[in-house]
């Protein structure tokens, strides 16, 4: 079974409220088998454009598990915190 990856490119617009997202997201994601590969950090755009300064890459046991996490009732209220306090591009993709 191929791993699934959730990749987010984020511009935090309200850091004070976004902290509540950071405090809650990990425990719910880990229930679905998530492992953080990248969570922010120094970067350099080498080709094209990368719209926002923060990037998060999460690895799940499967593509289906990543989608299950993203669409779960447990994540829904936490996701809304991010949506209200950041501009985000996101993708869930099946690994090799």
N, C-alpha and C positions, 0 to 999 in steps of 0.2 A: 504494500500500500504506500502510495506517495505521500510525503508530508505536504501540509498546506501552510502557506505563509500569508500573514496579514501585514501589509506594508502601508504605513501612514506617513504623509508629509504634512507637517503641522506648523501653523503660525498661531501661537497663543496670544489672544487679544485681551484677556483678563486673567493675568497670572494669579491673583489672589483667589478667585473662584476656581481656576483650573487645578489648584492644589487639591481640591476635593476629588477630582477625577483621578489624579495620581494616587491618592490615598486608597481608592477603592478598586481600581481596575485590575491590579495584579491578582488579587485573591480570586476574583471571578474568572479571569482568563486561565489561571492555573487549574481550576476545576475542570476545564475543558482540555487540559494537557498542554497549555501554552508554555513556551520557553522564550524569554526575551533574548534576541540575538543582538539587536541594536536598540538603544534607548537614548536618543540625542547624541551628543558627542561632536568632536571636531570633524569637519568635513571640508572638502573642496570640490566644487562642481567642475568636472573635467570635460563635459560635452553638453550642449544644449542648455536648457534652463531647469533649475530646480526651484520651484516656486517659493517654498517656505523653509525657514531655518532649522526646524526640528524634524528628524526622521526616526520612526520606530519600526522595527522589524520583529515580528513574533512568529515563531515556528510552532505549528500544531501537529499532532500525530497524523492528521489527514486533512485534505481539502474540505471534506464534509464536516469535520470537527471544527475547523475554523469558521465555516459558515454557520454552524450550529451555535457557536459562541456569539458571533456577531448578531444573530437574530434572536438570541435567547431573552426570555423575560427577565433573567437575572442581570443581564448587561444593559437592557433598555434604559433604565433610569440613570445609569452611570454614563452611557453613551450620550444622553441628553445634556449632561454637564459639559462634556467635550464640545458638543455641537453649539451650545450657548456661549462658550468661552474661547473658541478657537476656530480658525479657518482650516479646513482639512481636505486633503486629497487622500483617498484610500483605495486599496485594491486587495482582494483575496485571490491568491494564485496557487495553482497546483504545482508542486515541485517535481523534479525529475525522479 
